[in-house]
Amino acid sequence: MSHLQALNTYFAEHREQHLNELNEFLRIPSISSLSEHKEDMQVAANWLAEALKKLNIENVTVDQTAGHPVVYGDWLHAEGKPTVLFYGHYDVQPVDPLELWDSEPFAPEIRDNKLYARGSSDDKGQVFMHLKTIEALFATEGTLPVNVKFIIEGEEEIGSPNLPAYVEENKEKLAADLILISDTGLYAPGKPAVCYGLRGLTGVQIDVRGAKGDLHSGLYGGGVQNAIHALADILASFRDEHGTIQVEGFYDKVLPLSEEEREAYRALNFDEEALKEEVGVKELFGEAGYSYLEQTWARPTLEINGVFGGFSGEGIKTVLPAEAGAKITCRLVPNQDPEEIISLLRAHIEKHKPQGVEIKISEFDKGAPFITPFDHPVIQAAGRSYERVYEVPTAYTRGGGSIPIVAAFDEILGLPVVLMGFGLSSENFHAPNEHFHLENFDKGLRVLGDYLHEVAGLKL
Amino acid sequence: MSHLQALNTYFAEHREQHLNELNEFLRIPSISSLSEHKEDMQVAANWLAEALKKLNIENVTVDQTAGHPVVYGDWLHAEGKPTVLFYGHYDVQPVDPLELWDSEPFAPEIRDNKLYARGSSDDKGQVFMHLKTIEALFATEGTLPVNVKFIIEGEEEIGSPNLPAYVEENKEKLAADLILISDTGLYAPGKPAVCYGLRGLTGVQIDVRGAKGDLHSGLYGGGVQNAIHALADILASFRDEHGTIQVEGFYDKVLPLSEEEREAYRALNFDEEALKEEVGVKELFGEAGYSYLEQTWARPTLEINGVFGGFSGEGIKTVLPAEAGAKITCRLVPNQDPEEIISLLRAHIEKHKPQGVEIKISEFDKGAPFITPFDHPVIQAAGRSYERVYEVPTAYTRGGGSIPIVAAFDEILGLPVVLMGFGLSSENFHAPNEHFHLENFDKGLRVLGDYLHEVAGLKL
């Protein structure tokens, strides 16, 4: 019997027990953003620590931080084999508005083979899968094919304020060959995905000031600079009419897409018509020469998120506005550097500063982009494990958004990150009626078990 | 004794009596915008009608309108002589905040040769001067050098909603050779001004829509048009970096400045340094090739009055905004047509519409520009009368703003309009502590008397 068949049998036989245990975990209202749940955070961390100990995981600790605790544990007896660092989070989003839930958020309920509860998909359900994979491997094989470490935090939903410091302090303890995270989704129902890259983020606010106060547009109009005009000139200068960013040097460090990646994206046959329908536009718009997936996964952006100035009430007010502002963020791709991009933006704005105004630039928080090369063995191995269980080709994807902690892991520990998620974008994480398709719970457990064997065979 | 000397003597001898009468007029709280003063509007109109009758003015009526009444009267016995139509308004602005007044707004008080009361400068004081000019001419000469008509309305401060219809209906009755209005100001203390042109106004709101709702800038950014970017492109396209408007045909009908006008403006030695100080800018900004006065008096503008879209709160929100909008108004100069300019704006926006968005254009109210040619005899005569009394060269000016009713008179009656005002911009019209420098009351009466003699000598 292959290890996959053995796992299959084990998971089938223990399904009810596993779901009961998961429900126990889901019943703890571990909402990290609400101070009245501070105690529940500790309860959830302790629950995890106990669960890890029961699995033969060693050195289990609940480490206090300036915020909610981090749970650590390891098992390092697979001599000569790679070490996998599992990351996940036990905190969940708030549940308002409660009246929109069809069942209580912290009273898990299965309907139509979907498990409804806050955290079922994001991320308690998937963290629990990591644990049960270990349990099943020990049960069916008496050992683990790789060394493992666990780091499970309680502050992901509030931006992981204390984790980078924790990782920095425990750099040696956390040393590994790869980080495995299950907090993303399949590409589509039945179609698994390995996400091997994420965009970063940086941004500025531009504040333009002309006169010391708003002026009468009849008395002064034509002779004094208008702050909104000046701002519009700057904003329009950022891109050409095809959406290509005009900031000098902006694309210089962008890692070009390989032909293999472009082919992998093409193979997804992305449905642009369905997207247009979904967002309600007659035509898409993006950088010339790139497909929609390439534009949103592998190309950087410069997006105006907000603009304000002058009179915005009903009707007309003939004011010559003294102030105007805009918020700009850039999604960055490997190997752009957030700090360098800020410098380029500053230089661009300075160069395009219209006459008659002063400009103030404020910086927003930054997050680096991340990529584990498409052809990295840990990525390709993940694709094989998915295919073995789902029996369809794996999608190799990148994420257009940012997961700041991924970039932090990448930066501090310098490890390849593998994002193997089992959620679906329809599962309402962060919204009422969050749920998890148990079909992917069942398949995902086998994928994870298989993957540890795949990793065991890699030279890392 | 010349007529000017005789008027001088008459006004000096009757000064106290005149000011007592004016105070009576100023005590009526004729605030047109507040319904609780509806009765006071009638009282003020009746006061004026009685005052006109005492002057030997004939056919005096208080004509009801859909709003506040219009007072009419005439004296048409100067056979073969021109007819002057006097326009003014007896309504005043509200007085809030009352606590900022040093004396009661409707209890006139003279301090430092300035008359403090709501309406003292705008416009009851100046309407009263028209009446006393007539009185003095009858008293000193037994007759009037010209025919006169009076139209005094009670809705100027609320935009004269009913006057255009009244003028249209009474077109024949109001026929004259010129309209004389005293509702503007001197160029500076001691420096009189004839205002011979005003800018008009037209405008649009531009609403840009991309997706049907705001999108996540990570997931969709780079592949879907951003409504603010699209709007910024349109806004930036309206002008070049020197402030020249790029809307095709925009300047085609603009009446060029004559060399005489440019010389007249240059002679004013406008203090640009003082202006920069006043508005708080390091440099002025306007259409290349024109001085500040030319830019604001005789050149059209395209001004963005307001802009809005996306997130404008504190910090960052990485939204890809679906909607953005801007309010645009143009100050127009002779001979631009507001309707035609709207068409040009529409064509420009259509031509510059970026990909991936829909655009909606809404129009604002329009007002035509107005000009009485600089070299028109009624304008030059006004300048001479001012100089005779003030003993300095008259400033020939235009106004950058609009007085909608002036354009309506111009359009409906087709008469040259002469704006001979005696206020000062420091006199707080529309604000607490409105006042009128009595020096200009005294001089203005003589200017007006002299001017009617000047007009009598013109072939119109």
Contacts between the chains, C-beta under 8 A, distances in Angstrom:
chain1	res1	chain2	res2	distance
A	199	B	218	6.4
A	201	B	218	7.7
A	201	B	318	6.9
A	203	B	316	6.0
A	203	B	318	7.9
A	210	B	281	6.3
A	211	B	279	4.2
A	211	B	280	5.4
A	211	B	281	5.5
A	212	B	279	6.5
A	212	B	280	2.9
A	212	B	281	7.8
A	213	B	279	7.9
A	213	B	280	7.4
A	215	B	279	6.2
A	216	B	401	6.7
A	217	B	301	7.1
A	217	B	303	4.9
A	217	B	305	6.6
A	217	B	329	6.4
A	217	B	331	6.7
A	218	B	199	6.3
A	218	B	201	7.7
A	218	B	331	6.0
A	218	B	399	7.3
A	218	B	400	4.6
A	218	B	401	2.8
A	218	B	402	6.2
A	219	B	296	6.9
A	219	B	400	5.0
A	219	B	401	5.9
A	220	B	279	6.8
A	220	B	296	6.4
A	220	B	400	7.2
A	221	B	296	6.7
A	221	B	301	4.4
A	221	B	303	5.1
A	221	B	331	5.3
A	221	B	400	6.4
A	222	B	243	7.8
A	222	B	286	5.3
A	222	B	287	6.6
A	222	B	295	4.1
A	222	B	296	4.9
A	222	B	299	5.5
A	222	B	300	7.7
A	222	B	301	4.4
A	222	B	331	6.9
A	222	B	400	7.2
A	223	B	275	8.0
A	223	B	284	5.7
A	223	B	285	7.5
A	223	B	286	4.5
A	223	B	292	4.5
A	223	B	295	4.4
A	223	B	296	4.6
A	224	B	279	5.9
A	224	B	281	6.3
A	224	B	284	6.2
A	224	B	285	6.3
A	224	B	286	7.5
A	225	B	281	7.1
A	225	B	284	7.8
A	225	B	285	3.7
A	226	B	303	5.7
A	226	B	304	5.9
A	228	B	235	7.3
A	228	B	304	4.0
A	228	B	305	7.8
A	228	B	306	7.3
A	228	B	307	5.0
A	228	B	326	7.4
A	229	B	235	7.1
A	229	B	238	7.8
A	229	B	239	6.4
A	229	B	303	7.7
A	229	B	304	5.5
A	231	B	232	8.0
A	231	B	307	7.7
A	232	B	231	7.9
A	232	B	232	4.9
A	232	B	235	3.6
A	232	B	236	4.7
A	232	B	304	6.8
A	232	B	307	7.4
A	233	B	236	5.0
A	233	B	241	7.1
A	235	B	228	7.3
A	235	B	229	7.1
A	235	B	232	3.7
A	235	B	236	7.2
A	236	B	232	4.7
A	236	B	233	5.0
A	236	B	235	7.2
A	236	B	236	3.4
A	236	B	237	7.6
A	237	B	236	7.6
A	238	B	229	7.7
A	239	B	229	6.4
A	241	B	233	7.1
A	241	B	354	6.6
A	241	B	355	7.7
A	243	B	222	7.8
A	275	B	223	8.0
A	279	B	211	4.2
A	279	B	212	6.5
A	279	B	213	7.9
A	279	B	215	6.2
A	279	B	220	6.8
A	279	B	224	5.9
A	280	B	211	5.4
A	280	B	212	3.0
A	280	B	213	7.4
A	281	B	210	6.2
A	281	B	211	5.4
A	281	B	212	7.9
A	281	B	224	6.3
A	281	B	225	7.1
A	281	B	356	6.0
A	282	B	356	7.7
A	282	B	358	7.8
A	283	B	355	6.1
A	283	B	356	5.3
A	284	B	223	5.7
A	284	B	224	6.2
A	284	B	225	7.8
A	284	B	356	6.7
A	285	B	223	7.4
A	285	B	224	6.3
A	285	B	225	3.7
A	285	B	354	7.7
A	285	B	355	4.9
A	285	B	356	3.5
A	286	B	222	5.3
A	286	B	223	4.4
A	286	B	224	7.5
A	287	B	222	6.6
A	292	B	223	4.5
A	295	B	222	4.1
A	295	B	223	4.4
A	296	B	219	6.9
A	296	B	220	6.4
A	296	B	221	6.6
A	296	B	222	4.9
A	296	B	223	4.7
A	299	B	222	5.5
A	300	B	222	7.7
A	301	B	217	7.1
A	301	B	221	4.4
A	301	B	222	4.3
A	303	B	217	4.9
A	303	B	221	5.1
A	303	B	226	5.7
A	303	B	229	7.7
A	303	B	318	7.6
A	303	B	320	5.9
A	304	B	226	5.9
A	304	B	228	4.0
A	304	B	229	5.5
A	304	B	232	6.8
A	304	B	309	7.9
A	304	B	310	6.8
A	304	B	321	7.4
A	305	B	217	6.6
A	305	B	228	7.8
A	305	B	310	5.2
A	305	B	311	5.4
A	305	B	316	7.2
A	305	B	317	6.0
A	305	B	318	6.1
A	305	B	319	5.3
A	305	B	320	7.7
A	305	B	321	6.8
A	306	B	228	7.3
A	306	B	309	6.7
A	306	B	310	3.5
A	306	B	311	3.9
A	306	B	312	4.7
A	306	B	313	8.0
A	306	B	317	7.2
A	306	B	319	7.4
A	306	B	321	6.9
A	307	B	228	5.0
A	307	B	231	7.7
A	307	B	232	7.5
A	307	B	307	5.5
A	307	B	308	6.9
A	307	B	309	5.1
A	307	B	310	6.3
A	307	B	312	7.4
A	307	B	324	6.6
A	308	B	307	6.9
A	308	B	308	6.2
A	308	B	312	4.1
A	309	B	304	7.9
A	309	B	306	6.7
A	309	B	307	5.0
A	310	B	304	6.8
A	310	B	305	5.2
A	310	B	306	3.6
A	310	B	307	6.3
A	310	B	327	7.2
A	311	B	305	5.4
A	311	B	306	3.9
A	311	B	327	6.4
A	312	B	306	4.7
A	312	B	307	7.4
A	312	B	308	4.1
A	312	B	325	7.7
A	312	B	327	7.6
A	315	B	364	7.2
A	316	B	203	6.0
A	316	B	305	7.2
A	316	B	327	6.6
A	316	B	329	6.5
A	316	B	364	4.5
A	316	B	365	7.1
A	317	B	305	6.0
A	317	B	306	7.2
A	317	B	327	7.6
A	318	B	201	6.9
A	318	B	203	7.9
A	318	B	303	7.6
A	318	B	305	6.2
A	318	B	329	5.3
A	319	B	305	5.3
A	319	B	306	7.5
A	320	B	303	5.9
A	320	B	305	7.7
A	321	B	304	7.4
A	321	B	305	6.8
A	321	B	306	7.0
A	324	B	307	6.6
A	325	B	312	7.7
A	326	B	228	7.4
A	327	B	310	7.2
A	327	B	311	6.4
A	327	B	312	7.6
A	327	B	316	6.5
A	327	B	317	7.6
A	329	B	217	6.4
A	329	B	316	6.5
A	329	B	318	5.3
A	331	B	217	6.7
A	331	B	218	6.1
A	331	B	221	5.4
A	331	B	222	6.9
A	354	B	241	6.7
A	354	B	285	7.7
A	355	B	241	7.7
A	355	B	283	6.1
A	355	B	285	4.9
A	356	B	281	6.0
A	356	B	282	7.8
A	356	B	283	5.3
A	356	B	284	6.7
A	356	B	285	3.4
A	358	B	282	7.8
A	364	B	315	7.3
A	364	B	316	4.5
A	365	B	316	7.1
A	399	B	218	7.2
A	400	B	216	8.0
A	400	B	218	4.6
A	400	B	219	5.0
A	400	B	220	7.2
A	400	B	221	6.4
A	400	B	222	7.2
A	401	B	216	6.7
A	401	B	218	2.8
A	401	B	219	5.9
A	402	B	218	6.2
